Amino acid sequence: MTSKELDYIIQEGESYLVEFKERVGASLAREITAFANASGGRIFIGIADNGSVIGVKTDNKIRSQIQDIANNCHPPVQVSIDFIENIAIVHVPEGKDKPYQCSDGFFSRMGPNSQKMTRDEIADFLQAEGKLRFEEQFHKTFDFARHYDPQRLNAFLKTAGIGREIDDEIILENLGVAERIEDRLRMKNVGVLFFSRSIETLCEQATITCAVFDGTERIHVINRKDYQEDVITNIDYVMHFIKQELRVRYEMTGRPQREEIYEIPLDAIREAVVNAVSHRDYFQYGAHTTVEVFDDRIEISNPGGLPKGLPPEEFGKRAMRRNQIIASLLQRVRLVENMGTGINKIRRLLQEAKCADPRFDFGSFFTIVFPRAEKKVGAGLKPGGTTQETTQETDRTTQETGMATEEAILLLLREDPSITQKKMASRVGLTPDGVKFNINKLKEKGIIRREGPTKKGRWVIINRK
């Protein structure tokens, strides 16, 4: 490891696979057993939780202390130790003889933290350990030259606030999505989900299918989209799809801009979509995560039901992640907050907006149902609305449609700054002239500009507001 790579890891901060510790102490055994019981990881000794470098004396004495702590775990954990500058790095492999225990009990990783397991969690852990984790398996057909998309990594790092001063391969290794084996970098399934050009042929089951039905039953489909981009772009596209279908009203706030009030809070829906993506069972082939919009409800479903070891009565009270690395990456881009808070956040947002409580269905699928209020007469108007109100509503709807189209185009430009207007037209569902019209509007608003020659230029987003 180079000093540059160490600086990069410090900048990234602690994660599911990385732990910082100021010094060697009794708590080191908890971190070692937690990594051994999970997917392995690295402990950087001489770095505070906030990333400030304190340093330790790197000599044979500290090496012996670390080795003794690892050997006193039960069963002993085989670790390797490196030194770089004044930092000790403890490499902990995933254990082959789980569970591992220290004098304080049994620990495992939960996001960027090591947590002590309860008696029931230990029992569930023992039962579940026979099952492979999809996200950590190497993808058999992934080819970096054909499938890897560096622009998706760029977008991820920018959103996460992480600089890019080292090679992509080292970054991918540090994120835990790739691993070098016999001088060949191999991509894990989690890396395919986040950083491939398309999941269509590599991981088709990760597709998110959105549909709008006429009425309250699954009979007549009036709109359908299948999204097969990377995880983060899929979430953005799904939110754009849902926003187009939600009823919205405006409230005057005394400021120049009116406040948009959606019938269901967008943050609650986004939380449900992120939950579906991060918790679905990717071993279930032939089944997509789905978003279904009916006149009286919105249903967001993912294959897999509740994670093994989480009984229905503990739902919403205890955190248990099916896909730890996926959740960790989403946490880096602030799409996942504190562990176990998502469901309670959805409930709180709906209560604050005076919306009906959500319903949760468990089975082979996990489904969140958002009830919708009864549609008002006259495109969202209350009965007896005036002509002026009708005109205002029509103007609002026209404006909203235009804004939604512009948002879709901005998503495409963020994903691929070199995208052609012809490709944009096919992706957004507009004619080339329609795309040109919206591009010109975005230019006039000072939101985007074109740089470089006509055929080999790129789009630059100046202002997302």
Beta strands, then each sheet from edge to edge (+ up, - down):
strand 1: 18-21
strand 2: 41-45
strand 3: 80-84
strand 4: 87-92
strand 5: 101-102
strand 6: 105-110
strand 7: 113-116
strand 8: 178-181
strand 9: 184-187
strand 10: 208-213
strand 11: 221-227
strand 12: 248-251
strand 13: 259-262
strand 14: 289-293
strand 15: 297-303
strand 16: 359-362
strand 17: 365-371
strand 18: 448-451
strand 19: 458-461
sheet 1: 1+ 2+ 4- 3+
sheet 2: 5+ 6- 7+
sheet 3: 8+ 9-
sheet 4: 11+ 10- 14- 15+ 17- 16+
sheet 5: 12+ 13-
sheet 6: 18+ 19-
end
